[in-house]
Amino acid sequence: MNGPMNGFLLSILIWLPILGAVGVLMVGESRPALARGLALLLSSATFLLGLPLFSSFDTSTAAMQFVEFRPWIEAFNIHYKLGVDGFSAPLILLTMFFGVLVVIAGWRSITKNVSQYMAAFLVLEGLMIGVFAALDGLLFYIFFEAMLIPMFLVIGIWGGPQRVYATIKFFLYTFMGSVFMLIGIIYLYIQSGSWDILAWHQMPLALGVQKWLFLGFLSAFAVKIPMFPVHTWLPDAHVEAPTGGSVILAAIMLKIGGYGFIRFSLPITPDASAALDWLVIGLSLIAVVYIGLVALVQKDMKKLIAYSSISHMGFVTLGLFVAFSIFRNTGGVAGAALGVEGAMVQMVSHGFISGALFLTVGVLYDRVHSRMIKDYGGVANTMPWFAVLAVFFLMANSGLPGTSGFVGEFMVILSAFQANFWFAFLAALTLILGAAYSLWLAKRVIFGAVTNREVQNLQDINAREALVLGSLAVAILVVGLWPQPLVEMMHASVDQLLQHIVQSKVL
């Protein structure tokens, strides 16, 4: 962890893809093969350079690692401060992994403005890594807002027929929510004289102030996850986005909402979080059950997976906030730690599974140019290898034991049992609902007789598609069968977070 490069490793991971995107743009649209190759080289180099975040990570400490601290705008005490802990390091690794896969996945399907498409995703990758690494409040906000721009362009330029409507809705929802977060960040700076997020964790605040700050943070992070009832932008964005946009949106960008609760809401406003935990738990259970039922009636494959994502992300907020009920019931932290760790495992797992599902839809769309379930049937007869992988991903999405989809949800349900039986009962319904809409989708798309002439002529996945989908299948199995390295990575940070939230910060 103290090697010569590690002193600026995080800066490399942030700025290599962003600055590399300039080079990809300079290639121009006349040489698309070179633009693709350069984008793959840059995303692969970022991933390889970022592996020390796992191999050199010290799991015995909750202290920030790979820390960088440099003056930035000294007149306002703003610093360029980066660092990772057990919460941010896994999410950065997930971001870099998908950075490579998205470039490979768009290798043939993107034929218009190839260099601009690849550059947009490189910039987006760097900005998302910046969100997870930033330890200065203003720096976090800048990265948090800036990543809207490349995603806005990806949906608006390479999206479907209703892309303008979807991009405006996506931008307005996410931007307006984060305005209230900015007000909260500025208030914390005025009160403390510092933009340091870790310093805010130690800052005493009146309960009324905490509640206003909590609601400000909730407005930003609830939209990002997204939580019910501010979730309606997500299905529209997914349906209109190109495959790569849907993958990054589901696999990484939604996780920023959960990460925001962990980095801001819980440690900075623990008393308000405890007082308003009923609100978040209630909205989480509505997402798990109601949105799961909504997914059952969808006719568009992308919409079904989008609503499934909202339902499964409800486990993240549920796992984070049942901690307060457990404290009140038992006075212990063991069950609370299980819930927080389950929420983190669920974020990583959902990244793999949702990304894989959107990629499988992309494979079919590239061939048939339809996302409607009624246009398929009997795909297994002509694409057997694809069918094996697609069914595996759908089983993982329904929480099949042995896959990553089971681990995080099971941990959260166990934790919820210690808080309230009905929390656990309602959360467990997702195992039934998830199986229902996943099997429903598999039955109508993968199995049965071939009724569509286009399906009769489909070609099975090629080597490039097999590499992308196969790597995700391996990741889902590894986390499902051996989650211990991931849990150990975050364990010390979870313990420190629980110490923050059990101690009142009321003045």
C-alpha positions as CSV (number, residue, x, y, z in Angstrom):
1,M,0.0,0.0,0.0
2,N,3.0,2.3,0.3
3,G,4.6,1.7,-3.0
4,P,5.8,4.6,-5.2
5,M,2.8,4.6,-7.4
6,N,0.2,4.2,-4.7
7,G,0.6,7.8,-3.6
8,F,-1.2,8.9,-6.7
9,L,-3.0,5.7,-7.7
10,L,-6.5,7.1,-7.3
11,S,-5.6,10.1,-9.4
12,I,-4.4,7.8,-12.2
13,L,-7.6,5.8,-12.1
14,I,-9.7,9.0,-12.3
15,W,-7.7,11.0,-14.9
16,L,-6.3,8.3,-17.2
17,P,-9.7,7.5,-18.8
18,I,-10.8,11.1,-18.8
19,L,-7.6,12.4,-20.4
20,G,-7.5,9.3,-22.6
21,A,-11.0,10.2,-23.9
22,V,-9.5,13.3,-25.4
23,G,-7.1,11.1,-27.4
24,V,-10.0,8.9,-28.6
25,L,-11.9,12.1,-29.7
26,M,-8.9,13.2,-31.7
27,V,-8.9,9.9,-33.6
28,G,-12.1,11.2,-35.2
29,E,-14.9,9.3,-36.9
30,S,-13.0,8.3,-40.0
31,R,-11.1,5.6,-38.1
32,P,-13.6,3.8,-35.9
33,A,-11.5,0.7,-35.4
34,L,-8.6,2.8,-34.0
35,A,-11.1,4.5,-31.6
36,R,-12.4,1.2,-30.4
37,G,-8.9,-0.2,-29.9
38,L,-7.7,2.9,-28.0
39,A,-10.7,2.9,-25.8
40,L,-10.2,-0.8,-25.0
41,L,-6.5,-0.2,-24.2
42,L,-7.3,2.7,-21.9
43,S,-10.1,0.9,-20.0
44,S,-8.0,-2.2,-19.7
45,A,-5.0,-0.3,-18.4
46,T,-7.2,1.5,-15.9
47,F,-8.5,-1.9,-14.7
48,L,-5.1,-3.4,-14.4
49,L,-3.6,-0.4,-12.7
50,G,-6.5,-0.5,-10.2
51,L,-6.0,-4.1,-9.1
52,P,-3.8,-3.0,-6.1
53,L,-7.0,-1.6,-4.6
54,F,-7.8,-5.3,-3.9
55,S,-4.4,-7.0,-3.7
56,S,-2.8,-4.3,-1.5
57,F,-5.9,-3.4,0.5
58,D,-5.4,-3.7,4.3
59,T,-8.6,-5.4,5.6
60,S,-7.5,-5.0,9.3
61,T,-8.1,-1.2,9.4
62,A,-11.0,1.1,8.8
63,A,-8.7,4.0,8.0
64,M,-8.7,5.5,4.5
65,Q,-6.1,4.0,2.3
66,F,-4.3,5.2,-0.9
67,V,-4.9,8.8,0.5
68,E,-4.0,11.8,-1.7
69,F,-4.2,15.3,-0.2
70,R,-3.3,18.4,-2.2
71,P,-4.4,22.1,-1.9
72,W,-6.9,23.1,-4.5
73,I,-8.8,26.4,-3.8
74,E,-7.1,27.5,-0.6
75,A,-9.1,30.7,-0.2
76,F,-12.1,28.5,0.6
77,N,-10.2,25.7,2.2
78,I,-11.1,23.3,-0.6
79,H,-8.7,20.4,-1.1
80,Y,-8.2,17.7,-3.6
81,K,-8.5,14.8,-1.2
82,L,-9.0,11.2,-2.2
83,G,-9.0,7.9,-0.4
84,V,-10.8,4.5,-0.2
85,D,-12.1,2.2,2.5
86,G,-14.0,-1.0,2.6
87,F,-17.1,0.7,1.1
88,S,-15.5,2.5,-1.8
89,A,-12.8,0.1,-3.0
90,P,-15.2,-2.7,-4.1
91,L,-17.3,-0.2,-6.0
92,I,-14.3,1.3,-7.8
93,L,-13.2,-2.2,-8.8
94,L,-16.7,-2.9,-10.1
95,T,-16.6,0.4,-12.0
96,M,-13.3,-0.5,-13.7
97,F,-14.5,-4.0,-14.5
98,F,-17.6,-2.7,-16.3
99,G,-15.5,0.0,-18.0
100,V,-13.8,-2.8,-20.0
101,L,-17.0,-4.8,-20.7
102,V,-18.9,-1.8,-22.0
103,V,-16.3,-1.0,-24.6
104,I,-16.2,-4.7,-25.8
105,A,-20.0,-4.9,-25.8
106,G,-20.3,-1.9,-28.1
107,W,-17.6,-3.1,-30.5
108,R,-20.0,-3.8,-33.3
109,S,-23.4,-2.5,-32.3
110,I,-22.3,1.2,-32.2
111,T,-21.6,2.4,-35.8
112,K,-22.5,6.1,-35.5
113,N,-20.0,8.5,-33.9
114,V,-17.9,5.7,-32.5
115,S,-15.1,7.8,-31.1
116,Q,-17.5,10.1,-29.3
117,Y,-19.4,7.1,-27.9
118,M,-16.2,5.5,-26.5
119,A,-14.9,8.8,-25.2
120,A,-18.2,9.4,-23.4
121,F,-17.9,6.1,-21.5
122,L,-14.2,6.8,-20.6
123,V,-15.1,10.1,-19.1
124,L,-18.0,8.6,-17.3
125,E,-15.8,5.9,-15.9
126,G,-13.3,8.4,-14.5
127,L,-16.0,10.6,-13.0
128,M,-17.7,7.6,-11.2
129,I,-14.4,6.5,-9.8
130,G,-14.0,10.1,-8.6
131,V,-17.3,10.0,-6.8
132,F,-16.3,6.8,-4.9
133,A,-12.8,8.2,-4.0
134,A,-13.6,11.8,-3.1
135,L,-13.1,12.8,0.5
136,D,-13.7,16.5,0.1
137,G,-17.4,17.4,0.1
138,L,-17.2,19.9,-2.8
139,L,-15.0,17.6,-4.9
140,F,-17.6,14.8,-4.3
141,Y,-20.4,17.1,-5.5
142,I,-18.5,18.1,-8.6
143,F,-17.9,14.5,-9.6
144,F,-21.5,13.6,-8.6
145,E,-22.9,16.2,-10.9
146,A,-20.4,16.0,-13.8
147,M,-21.2,12.3,-14.5
148,L,-24.7,13.4,-15.5
149,I,-23.2,15.0,-18.6
150,P,-21.7,12.0,-20.4
151,M,-24.7,9.8,-19.5
152,F,-27.0,12.6,-20.8
153,L,-25.1,12.5,-24.1
154,V,-25.0,8.7,-24.4
155,I,-28.8,8.5,-24.0
156,G,-29.5,11.6,-26.1
157,I,-27.3,10.7,-29.1
158,W,-27.3,6.9,-29.2
159,G,-30.7,6.3,-27.6
160,G,-34.1,5.2,-29.0
161,P,-36.9,7.2,-30.5
162,Q,-38.0,8.8,-27.2
163,R,-34.5,9.6,-26.2
164,V,-35.0,13.4,-25.8
165,Y,-37.9,12.9,-23.3
166,A,-35.9,10.2,-21.4
167,T,-32.7,12.4,-21.2
168,I,-34.6,15.5,-20.0
169,K,-36.5,13.5,-17.4
170,F,-33.3,11.7,-16.2
171,F,-31.4,15.0,-16.0
172,L,-34.2,16.9,-14.2
173,Y,-34.8,14.2,-11.6
174,T,-31.2,13.7,-10.7
175,F,-30.1,17.3,-10.9
176,M,-33.0,18.7,-8.8
177,G,-32.5,16.2,-6.1
178,S,-28.8,17.0,-5.8
179,V,-29.5,20.7,-5.4
180,F,-30.7,20.0,-1.8
181,M,-27.6,18.0,-1.1
182,L,-25.5,20.9,-2.2
183,I,-27.3,23.2,0.3
184,G,-26.5,20.6,3.0
185,I,-22.9,20.4,2.0
186,I,-22.5,24.2,2.1
187,Y,-24.2,24.4,5.5
188,L,-21.8,21.8,6.9
189,Y,-18.8,23.8,5.5
190,I,-20.1,27.0,7.1
191,Q,-20.5,25.3,10.5
192,S,-17.2,23.5,10.4
193,G,-15.0,25.6,8.2
194,S,-14.0,22.5,6.4
195,W,-15.1,20.5,3.3
196,D,-13.6,17.3,4.7
197,I,-16.2,14.6,4.8
198,L,-14.4,12.7,7.5
199,A,-14.4,15.8,9.7
200,W,-18.2,16.1,9.2
201,H,-18.5,12.5,10.6
202,Q,-17.3,13.9,14.0
203,M,-19.3,17.1,14.0
204,P,-22.1,17.5,16.6
205,L,-25.4,18.8,15.2
206,A,-28.8,19.6,16.7
207,L,-31.5,17.1,15.9
208,G,-33.6,19.6,13.9
209,V,-30.6,20.4,11.8
210,Q,-29.8,16.8,11.3
211,K,-33.3,16.1,10.1
212,W,-33.1,18.9,7.5
213,L,-29.6,17.6,6.4
214,F,-30.9,14.1,6.2
215,L,-33.8,15.1,4.0
216,G,-31.5,17.0,1.8
217,F,-29.2,14.0,1.3
218,L,-32.2,11.7,0.9
219,S,-33.5,13.9,-2.0
220,A,-30.3,13.3,-3.9
221,F,-29.5,9.7,-3.0
222,A,-33.1,8.4,-3.2
223,V,-33.4,9.6,-6.8
224,K,-30.1,8.0,-7.6
225,I,-30.9,4.5,-6.3
226,P,-33.9,5.1,-7.2
227,M,-36.3,4.7,-4.4
228,F,-40.1,4.8,-4.7
229,P,-41.7,7.2,-5.6
230,V,-38.9,9.0,-7.4
231,H,-38.1,6.0,-9.5
232,T,-40.1,6.8,-12.7
233,W,-37.2,8.2,-14.6
234,L,-35.3,4.9,-14.6
235,P,-37.5,2.7,-16.8
236,D,-37.6,5.5,-19.4
237,A,-33.9,6.0,-19.3
238,H,-33.2,2.3,-19.6
239,V,-35.6,1.7,-22.5
240,E,-34.2,4.6,-24.6
241,A,-30.5,4.1,-23.6
242,P,-28.2,2.0,-25.8
243,T,-27.1,-1.2,-24.3
244,G,-23.9,0.2,-22.8
245,G,-25.8,3.1,-21.2
246,S,-28.2,0.7,-19.6
247,V,-25.4,-1.5,-18.3
248,I,-23.5,1.4,-16.6
249,L,-26.7,3.0,-15.3
250,A,-27.8,-0.2,-13.6
251,A,-24.4,-1.7,-12.6
252,I,-22.7,1.4,-11.3
253,M,-24.7,4.7,-11.2
254,L,-27.5,3.3,-9.1
255,K,-24.9,2.2,-6.5
256,I,-23.9,5.8,-6.0
257,G,-27.2,6.4,-4.1
258,G,-26.5,3.6,-1.7
259,Y,-22.9,4.7,-1.3
260,G,-24.1,8.2,-0.5
261,F,-26.2,7.0,2.4
262,I,-23.1,5.2,3.8
263,R,-20.8,8.1,3.3
264,F,-23.1,11.0,4.3
265,S,-26.5,10.2,5.8
266,L,-25.7,7.6,8.3
267,P,-22.4,8.9,9.9
268,I,-23.2,12.7,9.6
269,T,-26.9,12.5,10.7
270,P,-27.2,9.4,12.8
271,D,-29.9,10.8,15.1
272,A,-32.0,11.9,12.2
273,S,-31.4,8.6,10.5
274,A,-32.7,6.8,13.6
275,A,-35.7,9.1,13.9
276,L,-36.7,8.8,10.2
277,D,-35.7,5.1,9.7
278,W,-39.4,4.2,9.4
279,L,-39.6,6.4,6.3
280,V,-36.7,4.7,4.5
281,I,-37.7,1.2,5.6
282,G,-41.3,1.8,4.4
283,L,-40.2,3.1,1.0
284,S,-37.7,0.2,0.7
285,L,-40.4,-2.4,1.4
286,I,-42.8,-0.7,-1.1
287,A,-40.0,-0.9,-3.7
288,V,-39.3,-4.6,-3.0
289,V,-43.0,-5.7,-3.1
290,Y,-44.9,-3.2,-5.3
291,I,-42.2,-2.6,-7.9
292,G,-41.7,-6.4,-8.1
293,L,-45.4,-6.7,-9.0
294,V,-45.0,-3.9,-11.6
295,A,-42.2,-5.9,-13.2
296,L,-44.6,-8.9,-13.6
297,V,-46.8,-7.0,-16.1
298,Q,-44.1,-5.5,-18.4
299,K,-44.1,-6.3,-22.1
300,D,-40.7,-4.8,-22.8
301,M,-37.7,-6.8,-21.7
302,K,-35.7,-3.7,-20.7
303,K,-38.6,-2.3,-18.7
304,L,-39.0,-5.6,-16.8
305,I,-35.3,-5.6,-15.9
306,A,-35.4,-1.9,-15.0
307,Y,-38.3,-2.4,-12.5
308,S,-36.5,-5.5,-11.2
309,S,-33.5,-3.3,-10.5
310,I,-35.6,-0.9,-8.4
311,S,-37.0,-3.8,-6.5
312,H,-33.6,-5.4,-5.7
313,M,-32.1,-2.1,-4.8
314,G,-34.7,-1.8,-2.1
315,F,-32.7,-4.4,-0.2
316,V,-29.8,-1.9,-0.1
317,T,-31.6,0.8,1.8
318,L,-33.5,-1.8,3.9
319,G,-30.2,-3.4,5.0
320,L,-28.7,0.0,5.9
321,F,-31.6,1.3,8.0
322,V,-32.9,-1.8,9.8
323,A,-29.8,-1.2,12.0
324,F,-31.6,1.3,14.0
325,S,-34.5,-1.0,14.8
326,I,-32.0,-3.7,15.8
327,F,-30.3,-1.2,18.2
328,R,-33.6,-0.4,19.8
329,N,-34.6,-4.0,20.1
330,T,-31.4,-5.7,21.2
331,G,-28.9,-3.0,22.0
332,G,-26.4,-5.0,19.9
333,V,-24.6,-4.4,16.7
334,A,-24.1,-8.0,15.3
335,G,-27.4,-8.0,13.4
336,A,-26.9,-4.4,12.2
337,A,-23.4,-5.3,10.8
338,L,-25.0,-8.2,8.9
339,G,-27.5,-5.8,7.4
340,V,-24.9,-3.2,6.3
341,E,-22.6,-5.9,4.9
342,G,-25.6,-7.5,3.1
343,A,-26.5,-4.2,1.6
344,M,-22.9,-3.8,0.3
345,V,-22.8,-7.4,-1.1
346,Q,-26.2,-6.7,-2.7
347,M,-24.8,-3.6,-4.5
348,V,-21.9,-5.5,-5.9
349,S,-24.1,-8.5,-6.8
350,H,-26.8,-6.4,-8.4
351,G,-24.1,-4.7,-10.5
352,F,-23.0,-8.0,-12.0
353,I,-26.5,-9.4,-12.5
354,S,-28.3,-6.3,-13.8
355,G,-25.4,-5.6,-16.1
356,A,-25.5,-9.1,-17.4
357,L,-29.3,-9.0,-18.0
358,F,-29.1,-5.8,-20.0
359,L,-26.2,-7.2,-22.1
360,T,-28.3,-10.3,-22.9
361,V,-31.2,-8.0,-24.1
362,G,-28.6,-6.2,-26.1
363,V,-27.5,-9.4,-27.8
364,L,-31.0,-10.1,-28.9
365,Y,-31.8,-6.5,-29.9
366,D,-28.7,-6.4,-32.1
367,R,-30.1,-9.4,-34.0
368,V,-33.9,-8.8,-34.1
369,H,-34.1,-5.1,-33.3
370,S,-37.0,-5.6,-30.9
371,R,-37.2,-5.5,-27.1
372,M,-40.8,-6.7,-26.9
373,I,-41.3,-10.1,-25.3
374,K,-44.0,-11.1,-27.8
375,D,-41.5,-11.0,-30.7
376,Y,-39.5,-13.9,-29.3
377,G,-39.9,-17.5,-28.3
378,G,-37.8,-20.6,-28.7
379,V,-34.5,-18.7,-28.7
380,A,-32.9,-21.8,-27.1
381,N,-33.5,-23.7,-30.3
382,T,-31.3,-21.5,-32.3
383,M,-29.0,-19.9,-29.7
384,P,-28.3,-22.7,-27.1
385,W,-25.1,-21.2,-25.6
386,F,-26.8,-17.9,-25.2
387,A,-29.9,-19.6,-23.7
388,V,-27.7,-21.3,-21.0
389,L,-26.2,-17.9,-20.0
390,A,-29.4,-16.0,-20.1
391,V,-31.3,-18.5,-17.9
392,F,-28.4,-18.5,-15.5
393,F,-28.5,-14.8,-15.1
394,L,-32.3,-14.9,-14.7
395,M,-31.9,-17.5,-12.0
396,A,-29.3,-15.4,-10.2
397,N,-31.7,-12.4,-10.5
398,S,-34.4,-14.5,-8.7
399,G,-31.9,-15.3,-5.8
400,L,-30.9,-18.8,-6.6
401,P,-28.5,-20.2,-3.9
402,G,-25.0,-20.5,-5.1
403,T,-25.2,-17.2,-7.0
404,S,-24.4,-13.7,-5.8
405,G,-28.1,-12.8,-6.0
406,F,-28.8,-15.0,-3.0
407,V,-26.0,-13.9,-0.7
408,G,-26.8,-10.2,-0.2
409,E,-30.6,-10.6,0.0
410,F,-30.2,-13.5,2.5
411,M,-28.0,-11.4,4.7
412,V,-30.4,-8.5,4.7
413,I,-33.4,-10.8,5.4
414,L,-31.6,-12.3,8.4
415,S,-30.8,-8.9,9.7
416,A,-34.4,-7.7,9.1
417,F,-35.7,-10.6,11.2
418,Q,-33.8,-9.2,14.2
419,A,-35.5,-5.8,13.6
420,N,-39.1,-6.9,12.9
421,F,-40.6,-10.1,11.6
422,W,-42.8,-8.3,9.1
423,F,-39.8,-6.4,7.6
424,A,-38.3,-9.8,6.9
425,F,-41.5,-11.3,5.6
426,L,-42.2,-8.6,3.1
427,A,-38.6,-8.5,2.0
428,A,-38.6,-12.3,1.5
429,L,-41.5,-11.9,-0.9
430,T,-39.0,-10.7,-3.5
431,L,-37.7,-14.2,-3.7
432,I,-41.2,-15.3,-4.9
433,L,-41.8,-12.2,-7.1
434,G,-38.2,-12.3,-8.5
435,A,-38.7,-16.0,-9.5
436,A,-42.1,-15.2,-11.0
437,Y,-41.0,-12.5,-13.4
438,S,-37.6,-14.1,-14.2
439,L,-39.2,-17.4,-15.0
440,W,-42.0,-15.7,-16.9
441,L,-39.4,-13.9,-19.1
442,A,-37.4,-17.1,-19.6
443,K,-40.5,-19.1,-20.6
444,R,-41.6,-16.6,-23.2
445,V,-38.3,-15.6,-24.7
446,I,-35.9,-18.6,-24.3
447,F,-38.2,-21.7,-24.3
448,G,-41.2,-22.9,-26.3
449,A,-41.6,-23.2,-30.1
450,V,-40.1,-20.8,-32.5
451,T,-42.9,-18.6,-33.9
452,N,-40.9,-15.7,-35.3
453,R,-39.1,-16.2,-38.6
454,E,-36.3,-13.9,-37.5
455,V,-35.7,-16.1,-34.4
456,Q,-35.4,-19.1,-36.7
457,N,-32.4,-17.5,-38.4
458,L,-30.6,-16.3,-35.3
459,Q,-26.9,-17.0,-34.9
460,D,-25.5,-18.0,-31.5
461,I,-23.2,-15.7,-29.5
462,N,-19.8,-15.1,-31.0
463,A,-16.5,-15.1,-29.1
464,R,-16.7,-11.5,-28.1
465,E,-20.2,-11.8,-26.7
466,A,-19.2,-15.1,-25.0
467,L,-16.2,-13.3,-23.3
468,V,-18.4,-10.5,-21.9
469,L,-21.3,-12.7,-20.7
470,G,-19.0,-15.5,-19.5
471,S,-16.9,-13.2,-17.4
472,L,-20.0,-11.9,-15.7
473,A,-21.2,-15.5,-15.1
474,V,-17.9,-16.3,-13.4
475,A,-18.1,-13.2,-11.2
476,I,-21.7,-14.1,-10.1
477,L,-20.6,-17.6,-9.2
478,V,-17.5,-16.5,-7.4
479,V,-19.4,-14.0,-5.2
480,G,-22.2,-16.5,-4.7
481,L,-19.9,-19.4,-3.7
482,W,-17.1,-17.5,-2.0
483,P,-18.3,-14.0,-0.7
484,Q,-15.7,-14.0,2.2
485,P,-13.0,-11.9,0.5
486,L,-15.6,-9.2,-0.3
487,V,-17.1,-9.3,3.2
488,E,-13.6,-9.2,4.8
489,M,-12.7,-6.2,2.7
490,M,-15.6,-4.1,4.1
491,H,-15.8,-5.6,7.7
492,A,-13.6,-3.0,9.5
493,S,-15.3,-0.1,7.7
494,V,-18.7,-1.5,8.7
495,D,-17.7,-1.7,12.3
496,Q,-16.5,1.9,12.2
497,L,-19.8,3.0,10.6
498,L,-21.8,1.3,13.3
499,Q,-19.7,3.1,16.0
500,H,-20.7,6.4,14.3
501,I,-24.4,5.6,14.2
502,V,-24.8,4.3,17.7
503,Q,-23.3,7.5,19.2
504,S,-25.6,10.5,19.4
505,K,-24.2,13.6,17.8
506,V,-27.0,15.9,19.1
507,L,-25.6,19.1,20.6
